Amino acid sequence: MSLATSKPLLSTIHYPAAVKKQPLLPPVSTAESRALVAEFKKATQGKKNELRRFVMTEDEKAKPDREGLVKAAQDAFDKERVDEALTLIKEAFGLGASGPEIYQLAGECYQIKGMFEEAIDMYTGSLEQDPMNLNLYHSRGNCYLLMDEPDRAVDEFEKFLKMEEPVFDLVVKTARACLDADRFTRALELLTLALEINSEDPYVFYNFGELYEKTGDNKQANAYYAKVTELNPDFPAPYLEQAEMEEEAGNLQVALQLFQSILKMLPNSAPTYLRCADIYLKLGDEFANNALTCMTRAIEVDREGPDNVGEGVYVKRGLLLFDQFNDIAGAIADFSICLNINPQHSAALEYRPAAYRQRNGSGDLDRAKDDYKTFVSLNTVDLVRKGPPNVFLAEYYFAAGDYLTAAHYYMEAWKCGAEHTYDVEKLGLSLAANFLASESAIDPEDPTGLSLRNVPPLQHILLDNYYRSKKALEPTAHTELFYRFQDQWGPYKAAIDRKREEQDLDKKGAKGAKGRRKSKGR
């Protein structure tokens, strides 16, 4: 059907307006796209000009020096200016530079920058031009190792080993890659070869240990791990240093693997078990069982070995049992072991009463009271930590009817900034009871308050606030204790106010007399 004959048919077809107006593709002539095009043109124009000048000029001196660019790139690389070297290499490539040397140099630059796929491409380009440069197989294998592809790394290392005399370091590295790739038979062959070359290298024995561990022969594995520290007692030190660096950088999984490697060589290192436990706790609650296992193992080996992890490990395990496993009895037992070693361990004295209160069995509140009293008496504990224990002690003695002691601990809690956590009504009642008992609840140096200090004692202010708040209530809300308190506090407060007024008048009179003497002198 021709276009002319199809027009009548087309005119009978009606599309919705929205569909008819919508273009097939979205518009591309936006300001953003124009800016991108301009930026691309600007970036490529310089290279185009260089290529044009290189191709069209007849003056050899005016042509860009490709060899000079490669040489400058090598010089920059030797001076560890990798970015500058890469820029020069790319410029040389743009001018048609080729050769195995520049490809190898580019690969080394990319490898240093962590761009391993690009590095492998460059090494491959160099090998295509110089297949006998066997070191490039080694370089490609290293890149695959860094990309966590040990299987492909082994293939590259094997190419080198087939064509060259076996080098000890490469044999061990290939064996290590075989272990990571689960090629255990080949790993055994290579480790045996490495042992023939050097029978005193501890790293070979470490890899033998991992080989037998992975194949399920733990007895043989432990024998090889023990041989490592026998040959070199300081061999685990770099692992420890690297583990601490990784933990500080937040790479917890890597740090954990390194600490676990140390434990293979030093299975009785209690501090290392504790480091593993700390990392498990940082990794989250789902690793609580692992942390508990490590802490328990640390305690076990601490009893047998020379390391002394201290009583603090019992507090850590007790807290873990209390918080994550709700094992209150186990937590109390651990806190008690710590306090048997050090009766003034502040953390144990702080947490054991909390466990007693949670259990709330016969005599547990009395035990919590005794621990808290010791805790708040420690000079090494800051006031903020003492606040809640002081509140507990105040409430404990208030419930027992010992208002004098309750008032003391209420005031201590106030000093610790914990006034918002206790019942102010109980505080006022305790102070009132002390006042009625003629105790020095006001101020030990001025029990009557008549010395008229510039700032009234804290207890004086609290008692007066209690008196005012209670007096404002309906008489039906008053208690017998308040009426007794009112009978004594009212005259006491009136005497105080009168003495203050007299003192103020005396001060004003003294000032007026002094001013008159000065005016007469003039």
C-alpha positions as CSV (number, residue, x, y, z in Angstrom):
1,M,0.0,0.0,0.0
2,S,1.4,3.4,-1.0
3,L,1.6,6.4,1.2
4,A,-1.1,8.1,-0.9
5,T,-3.5,5.3,-0.5
6,S,-2.8,4.9,3.2
7,K,-3.6,8.6,4.1
8,P,-7.3,8.1,4.3
9,L,-6.8,5.2,6.7
10,L,-4.4,7.1,8.8
11,S,-6.9,10.0,9.2
12,T,-9.4,7.6,10.7
13,I,-7.0,6.7,13.6
14,H,-7.3,8.9,16.6
15,Y,-4.7,8.9,19.4
16,P,-5.1,10.4,22.9
17,A,-3.7,13.9,23.0
18,A,-1.2,13.0,25.7
19,V,0.2,10.1,23.6
20,K,0.2,12.1,20.4
21,K,2.2,15.0,21.9
22,Q,4.8,12.8,23.7
23,P,8.0,12.5,21.6
24,L,9.6,9.1,21.1
25,L,12.7,10.0,23.1
26,P,13.1,12.6,25.9
27,P,14.8,15.8,24.8
28,V,18.5,16.0,25.2
29,S,19.1,19.7,24.5
30,T,19.1,20.7,28.2
31,A,21.6,23.0,29.8
32,E,23.2,20.1,31.7
33,S,23.8,18.1,28.5
34,R,25.2,21.1,26.8
35,A,27.6,21.7,29.7
36,L,28.7,18.1,29.6
37,V,29.4,18.3,25.9
38,A,31.4,21.5,26.3
39,E,33.4,19.9,29.1
40,F,34.2,16.9,27.0
41,K,35.3,19.0,24.0
42,K,37.5,21.0,26.2
43,A,39.1,18.0,27.7
44,T,39.8,16.3,24.4
45,Q,40.8,19.4,22.4
46,G,44.3,19.5,23.8
47,K,44.9,15.9,22.8
48,K,43.5,16.5,19.3
49,N,45.8,19.5,18.9
50,E,48.8,17.5,20.0
51,L,48.0,14.7,17.6
52,R,47.4,17.1,14.7
53,R,50.7,18.8,15.4
54,F,52.4,15.4,15.6
55,V,51.0,14.2,12.3
56,M,51.0,17.3,10.2
57,T,54.3,19.0,11.2
58,E,57.4,18.4,9.2
59,D,59.7,19.8,11.8
60,E,61.0,16.8,13.8
61,K,62.0,19.2,16.7
62,A,58.4,20.5,17.0
63,K,56.9,17.0,17.3
64,P,56.2,15.8,20.9
65,D,58.8,13.5,22.2
66,R,57.2,10.2,23.1
67,E,60.4,8.7,24.3
68,G,60.9,11.8,26.5
69,L,57.4,11.3,28.0
70,V,58.1,7.7,28.8
71,K,61.5,8.6,30.4
72,A,59.8,11.4,32.4
73,A,57.1,9.0,33.6
74,Q,59.8,6.5,34.7
75,D,61.6,9.3,36.5
76,A,58.4,10.4,38.3
77,F,57.6,6.8,39.2
78,D,61.1,6.4,40.7
79,K,60.5,9.5,42.8
80,E,57.1,8.0,44.0
81,R,55.1,10.6,42.1
82,V,52.6,7.9,40.8
83,D,49.9,10.3,39.7
84,E,52.3,12.4,37.7
85,A,53.8,9.2,36.1
86,L,50.3,8.0,35.1
87,T,49.5,11.4,33.5
88,L,52.7,11.2,31.4
89,I,52.0,7.6,30.4
90,K,48.5,8.4,29.2
91,E,49.9,11.3,27.2
92,A,52.5,9.0,25.6
93,F,49.8,6.5,24.8
94,G,47.8,9.2,23.2
95,L,50.7,10.0,20.9
96,G,51.0,6.4,19.9
97,A,53.7,5.2,22.3
98,S,54.0,1.4,22.6
99,G,56.4,-1.2,23.9
100,P,56.5,-3.7,26.8
101,E,58.3,-1.2,29.1
102,I,55.6,1.5,29.1
103,Y,52.9,-1.1,29.6
104,Q,54.8,-2.6,32.6
105,L,55.3,0.8,34.0
106,A,51.6,1.6,33.7
107,G,50.7,-1.7,35.4
108,E,53.0,-0.9,38.3
109,C,51.4,2.6,38.7
110,Y,47.9,1.1,38.6
111,Q,48.8,-1.6,41.1
112,I,50.2,1.0,43.6
113,K,46.9,3.0,43.2
114,G,44.9,-0.1,44.0
115,M,43.4,-0.3,40.4
116,F,44.2,-4.0,40.0
117,E,42.1,-4.8,37.0
118,E,43.7,-2.0,35.0
119,A,47.1,-3.2,36.3
120,I,46.4,-6.7,35.0
121,D,45.4,-5.3,31.6
122,M,48.7,-3.4,31.4
123,Y,50.8,-6.4,32.4
124,T,49.0,-8.5,29.8
125,G,49.8,-5.9,27.2
126,S,53.4,-6.0,28.1
127,L,53.5,-9.8,28.0
128,E,52.0,-9.8,24.6
129,Q,55.0,-7.9,23.3
130,D,57.6,-9.6,25.5
131,P,56.4,-13.1,26.5
132,M,59.7,-13.9,28.2
133,N,59.3,-11.3,30.9
134,L,58.4,-13.9,33.5
135,N,58.2,-11.4,36.4
136,L,55.0,-10.1,34.9
137,Y,53.3,-13.5,35.7
138,H,54.3,-12.8,39.3
139,S,53.0,-9.3,39.1
140,R,49.6,-10.5,37.8
141,G,49.5,-13.1,40.5
142,N,50.0,-10.5,43.1
143,C,47.1,-8.4,41.7
144,Y,44.8,-11.4,41.8
145,L,45.8,-12.0,45.4
146,L,45.0,-8.4,46.3
147,M,41.6,-8.9,44.5
148,D,41.0,-12.0,46.7
149,E,41.1,-14.4,43.8
150,P,43.7,-16.9,45.1
151,D,42.8,-19.5,42.5
152,R,43.8,-17.3,39.5
153,A,46.8,-16.1,41.5
154,V,48.0,-19.7,41.8
155,D,47.7,-20.1,38.0
156,E,50.0,-17.1,37.4
157,F,52.6,-18.2,40.0
158,E,52.7,-21.7,38.5
159,K,53.5,-20.3,35.1
160,F,56.6,-18.6,36.6
161,L,57.6,-21.7,38.6
162,K,57.4,-23.9,35.5
163,M,59.9,-21.8,33.6
164,E,62.3,-20.7,36.3
165,E,64.2,-22.3,39.2
166,P,62.0,-22.4,42.2
167,V,62.6,-19.3,44.4
168,F,61.9,-19.9,48.2
169,D,59.7,-16.8,48.7
170,L,57.6,-17.5,45.6
171,V,57.2,-21.2,46.5
172,V,55.9,-20.2,49.9
173,K,53.6,-17.5,48.5
174,T,52.2,-20.0,45.9
175,A,51.6,-22.5,48.7
176,R,49.8,-19.9,50.7
177,A,47.6,-19.1,47.7
178,C,46.9,-22.8,47.3
179,L,45.7,-22.9,50.9
180,D,43.4,-20.0,50.3
181,A,42.1,-21.7,47.1
182,D,41.6,-25.0,48.9
183,R,44.2,-26.7,46.7
184,F,45.6,-28.8,49.6
185,T,47.5,-31.4,47.6
186,R,49.5,-28.8,45.7
187,A,49.9,-26.8,48.9
188,L,51.5,-29.8,50.6
189,E,53.9,-30.4,47.6
190,L,55.0,-26.7,47.6
191,L,55.4,-26.5,51.4
192,T,57.5,-29.7,51.4
193,L,59.6,-28.1,48.6
194,A,60.0,-24.9,50.7
195,L,61.0,-27.0,53.7
196,E,63.8,-28.6,51.6
197,I,65.1,-25.2,50.6
198,N,64.9,-23.7,54.1
199,S,64.0,-25.9,57.1
200,E,64.3,-23.0,59.7
201,D,61.7,-20.6,58.4
202,P,58.8,-20.3,60.9
203,Y,56.3,-19.1,58.3
204,V,56.6,-22.5,56.5
205,F,55.7,-24.3,59.7
206,Y,52.8,-21.8,60.2
207,N,51.4,-22.7,56.8
208,F,51.8,-26.4,57.5
209,G,49.8,-25.8,60.6
210,E,47.0,-24.1,58.6
211,L,47.1,-26.9,56.0
212,Y,46.6,-29.6,58.6
213,E,44.0,-27.5,60.4
214,K,42.0,-27.1,57.2
215,T,42.2,-30.8,56.5
216,G,41.0,-31.8,60.0
217,D,44.2,-33.0,61.6
218,N,44.3,-30.7,64.6
219,K,46.9,-32.6,66.5
220,Q,49.4,-32.3,63.7
221,A,48.4,-28.6,63.2
222,N,49.1,-27.8,66.8
223,A,52.5,-29.4,66.6
224,Y,53.4,-27.2,63.6
225,Y,52.1,-24.1,65.3
226,A,54.2,-24.8,68.4
227,K,57.2,-25.2,66.1
228,V,56.7,-21.6,64.9
229,T,57.4,-19.9,68.2
230,E,60.0,-22.5,69.1
231,L,62.0,-21.3,66.0
232,N,61.2,-17.6,66.5
233,P,59.5,-16.5,69.8
234,D,59.0,-13.0,68.2
235,F,57.2,-14.3,65.1
236,P,53.7,-13.3,66.4
237,A,54.7,-9.7,67.1
238,P,54.0,-8.3,63.6
239,Y,50.6,-10.0,63.7
240,L,49.8,-8.3,67.0
241,E,51.0,-4.9,65.7
242,Q,48.9,-5.3,62.5
243,A,45.9,-6.4,64.5
244,E,46.0,-3.4,66.7
245,M,46.3,-1.1,63.7
246,E,43.3,-2.7,62.0
247,E,41.2,-2.6,65.2
248,E,42.0,1.1,65.6
249,A,41.1,1.7,62.0
250,G,37.7,0.0,62.5
251,N,38.5,-3.1,60.5
252,L,37.2,-5.4,63.2
253,Q,36.9,-8.6,61.1
254,V,40.5,-8.3,59.8
255,A,41.7,-7.6,63.4
256,L,39.8,-10.6,64.7
257,Q,41.4,-12.9,62.1
258,L,44.9,-11.7,63.1
259,F,44.3,-12.2,66.8
260,Q,43.0,-15.7,66.0
261,S,46.2,-16.3,64.1
262,I,48.2,-15.3,67.2
263,L,46.1,-17.8,69.3
264,K,47.1,-20.6,67.0
265,M,50.8,-19.9,67.8
266,L,50.1,-18.9,71.4
267,P,47.1,-20.9,72.6
268,N,47.7,-20.0,76.2
269,S,47.7,-16.2,75.7
270,A,44.9,-14.9,78.0
271,P,45.3,-11.3,76.9
272,T,44.8,-12.3,73.3
273,Y,41.6,-14.1,74.2
274,L,40.3,-11.0,75.9
275,R,41.2,-8.9,72.8
276,C,39.1,-11.3,70.7
277,A,36.2,-11.0,73.2
278,D,36.4,-7.2,73.0
279,I,36.1,-7.3,69.2
280,Y,33.2,-9.8,69.4
281,L,31.4,-7.4,71.7
282,K,32.0,-4.5,69.3
283,L,30.6,-6.6,66.4
284,G,27.2,-6.8,68.1
285,D,25.0,-8.8,70.4
286,E,24.8,-11.8,67.9
287,F,28.5,-12.5,68.9
288,A,27.8,-12.6,72.6
289,N,28.4,-16.4,72.8
290,N,31.7,-16.0,71.1
291,A,32.7,-13.3,73.5
292,L,31.7,-15.4,76.5
293,T,33.7,-18.3,75.2
294,C,36.8,-16.2,74.8
295,M,36.5,-14.7,78.3
296,T,36.0,-18.1,79.8
297,R,39.0,-19.4,77.9
298,A,41.1,-16.4,79.1
299,I,40.2,-17.2,82.7
300,E,41.1,-20.9,82.2
301,V,44.5,-20.3,80.7
302,D,45.2,-17.4,83.1
303,R,45.1,-20.0,86.0
304,E,47.5,-22.2,84.2
305,G,49.9,-19.8,82.5
306,P,52.2,-16.9,83.4
307,D,49.9,-14.2,82.1
308,N,47.9,-12.3,84.7
309,V,44.8,-10.7,83.2
310,G,43.7,-9.3,86.5
311,E,40.4,-9.5,88.4
312,G,38.7,-7.2,85.8
313,V,38.0,-10.1,83.5
314,Y,35.5,-11.4,86.0
315,V,33.7,-8.1,86.0
316,K,33.5,-8.2,82.1
317,R,32.2,-11.7,82.1
318,G,29.7,-10.9,84.9
319,L,28.4,-8.0,83.0
320,L,28.0,-10.1,79.9
321,L,26.2,-12.8,81.8
322,F,23.9,-10.2,83.4
323,D,23.1,-8.1,80.3
324,Q,23.1,-10.7,77.5
325,F,22.1,-14.0,79.1
326,N,20.1,-12.9,82.2
327,D,22.3,-15.2,84.3
328,I,22.1,-13.3,87.5
329,A,23.6,-16.0,89.7
330,G,26.5,-16.4,87.3
331,A,27.0,-12.6,87.3
332,I,27.0,-12.4,91.1
333,A,29.5,-15.3,91.3
334,D,31.9,-13.5,88.9
335,F,31.6,-10.1,90.7
336,S,32.2,-11.9,94.0
337,I,35.4,-13.6,92.7
338,C,36.6,-10.2,91.7
339,L,35.9,-8.7,95.1
340,N,37.6,-11.6,96.8
341,I,40.7,-10.7,94.9
342,N,40.2,-6.9,95.3
343,P,37.6,-5.9,97.9
344,Q,37.6,-2.3,96.7
345,H,37.2,-2.9,93.0
346,S,34.8,-0.1,92.1
347,A,33.1,-1.7,89.1
348,A,32.3,-4.9,91.0
349,L,31.0,-2.9,93.9
350,E,28.8,-1.0,91.5
351,Y,27.4,-3.9,89.5
352,R,27.0,-6.7,92.1
353,P,24.3,-4.7,94.1
354,A,22.4,-4.2,90.8
355,A,22.4,-8.0,90.4
356,Y,21.3,-8.4,94.0
357,R,18.4,-5.9,93.5
358,Q,17.4,-7.7,90.2
359,R,17.3,-11.1,92.0
360,N,15.6,-9.6,95.1
361,G,15.9,-12.7,97.1
362,S,16.1,-13.1,100.9
363,G,18.7,-10.7,102.2
364,D,19.7,-9.4,98.7
365,L,18.7,-5.8,99.5
366,D,20.8,-5.9,102.6
367,R,23.8,-7.2,100.6
368,A,23.2,-4.5,98.0
369,K,23.2,-1.9,100.8
370,D,26.5,-3.1,102.1
371,D,28.2,-3.0,98.7
372,Y,26.8,0.4,97.9
373,K,28.1,1.8,101.2
374,T,31.6,0.6,100.4
375,F,31.2,2.0,96.9
376,V,30.2,5.5,97.8
377,S,33.0,5.7,100.3
378,L,35.7,5.2,97.7
379,N,37.6,8.4,96.8
380,T,38.6,7.1,93.4
381,V,34.9,7.1,92.2
382,D,33.5,10.3,90.6
383,L,30.4,11.9,92.0
384,V,28.2,11.1,89.0
385,R,28.6,7.3,89.5
386,K,27.8,7.7,93.2
387,G,24.5,9.4,92.6
388,P,22.2,6.3,92.1
389,P,23.8,4.3,94.9
390,N,23.2,7.2,97.3
391,V,19.6,7.4,96.3
392,F,19.2,3.6,96.9
393,L,20.8,3.9,100.3
394,A,18.5,6.9,101.2
395,E,15.4,5.0,100.2
396,Y,16.6,1.9,102.0
397,Y,17.1,3.7,105.3
398,F,13.9,5.7,104.9
399,A,11.9,2.5,104.5
400,A,13.6,1.2,107.6
401,G,12.6,4.3,109.5
402,D,16.2,5.5,110.0
403,Y,15.5,9.1,109.0
404,L,18.9,10.4,110.2
405,T,20.9,8.1,107.9
406,A,18.3,8.6,105.1
407,A,18.8,12.3,105.3
408,H,22.5,11.9,105.1
409,Y,22.3,9.9,101.9
410,Y,19.7,12.1,100.4
411,M,22.1,15.0,100.9
412,E,24.9,13.0,99.3
413,A,22.7,12.2,96.3
414,W,22.0,15.9,96.0
415,K,25.7,16.7,95.9
416,C,26.1,14.1,93.2
417,G,23.5,15.8,91.0
418,A,20.9,13.0,91.4
419,E,18.2,15.2,93.0
420,H,15.8,14.5,90.1
421,T,15.9,10.7,90.8
422,Y,14.5,10.6,94.4
423,D,11.3,11.6,96.2
424,V,11.6,15.2,97.5
425,E,8.8,14.5,99.9
426,K,10.8,11.8,101.6
427,L,13.8,14.1,101.7
428,G,11.8,16.8,103.5
429,L,10.3,14.3,105.9
430,S,13.8,12.9,106.8
431,L,15.2,16.4,107.4
432,A,12.1,17.3,109.5
433,A,12.5,14.2,111.6
434,N,16.2,14.9,112.2
435,F,15.4,18.4,113.2
436,L,12.8,17.2,115.7
437,A,15.3,14.8,117.1
438,S,17.7,17.8,117.7
439,E,20.3,16.3,115.4
440,S,22.6,18.6,113.5
441,A,20.7,18.3,110.3
442,I,21.1,22.0,109.6
443,D,24.8,22.7,109.8
444,P,27.4,21.0,112.0
445,E,29.1,24.3,112.7
446,D,25.9,26.3,113.3
447,P,23.1,24.0,114.4
448,T,20.8,26.9,115.3
449,G,21.6,29.0,112.2
450,L,22.0,32.1,114.3
451,S,25.5,32.9,113.1
452,L,23.8,34.4,110.0
453,R,26.1,33.4,107.3
454,N,25.6,35.1,103.9
455,V,24.4,31.9,102.3
456,P,22.2,29.6,104.4
457,P,23.2,26.0,104.6
458,L,21.7,23.7,102.0
459,Q,19.7,21.7,104.6
460,H,18.3,25.0,106.0
461,I,17.0,25.9,102.5
462,L,15.5,22.4,101.9
463,L,13.8,22.4,105.3
464,D,12.3,25.8,104.7
465,N,11.1,24.8,101.3
466,Y,9.5,21.7,102.9
467,Y,7.9,23.9,105.6
468,R,6.5,26.4,103.1
469,S,5.1,23.7,100.7
470,K,3.4,21.8,103.5
471,K,2.0,24.9,105.2
472,A,0.3,25.9,101.9
473,L,-1.8,22.7,101.9
474,E,-5.2,22.2,103.5
475,P,-5.0,21.3,107.2
476,T,-6.5,17.9,106.4
477,A,-3.3,17.1,104.5
478,H,-1.1,17.8,107.5
479,T,0.4,14.9,109.5
480,E,1.2,14.8,113.2
481,L,4.9,14.9,112.3
482,F,4.3,18.2,110.4
483,Y,2.5,19.8,113.3
484,R,5.4,18.8,115.6
485,F,7.8,20.2,113.1
486,Q,5.8,23.4,112.6
487,D,5.8,24.0,116.4
488,Q,9.6,24.0,116.4
489,W,10.5,25.3,113.0
490,G,8.1,28.3,113.1
491,P,9.8,30.0,116.1
492,Y,13.2,28.9,114.8
493,K,12.6,30.5,111.4
494,A,11.1,33.6,112.9
495,A,14.2,34.1,115.1
496,I,16.4,33.7,112.1
497,D,14.5,36.2,110.0
498,R,14.5,38.7,112.9
499,K,18.2,38.4,113.4
500,R,18.8,38.9,109.7
501,E,16.7,42.1,109.7
502,E,18.6,43.4,112.6
503,Q,21.9,42.6,111.0
504,D,20.8,44.4,107.8
505,L,19.8,47.5,109.8
506,D,23.1,47.5,111.6
507,K,24.9,47.3,108.3
508,K,22.9,50.2,106.8
509,G,23.5,52.3,109.9
510,A,27.3,51.6,109.8
511,K,27.4,52.6,106.2
512,G,25.4,55.8,106.9
513,A,27.7,56.8,109.7
514,K,30.8,56.2,107.6
515,G,29.4,58.4,104.8
516,R,28.7,61.2,107.3
517,R,32.3,61.1,108.6
518,K,33.6,61.3,105.0
519,S,31.5,64.4,104.3
520,K,32.6,66.1,107.4
521,G,36.2,65.5,106.5
522,R,35.7,67.2,103.2
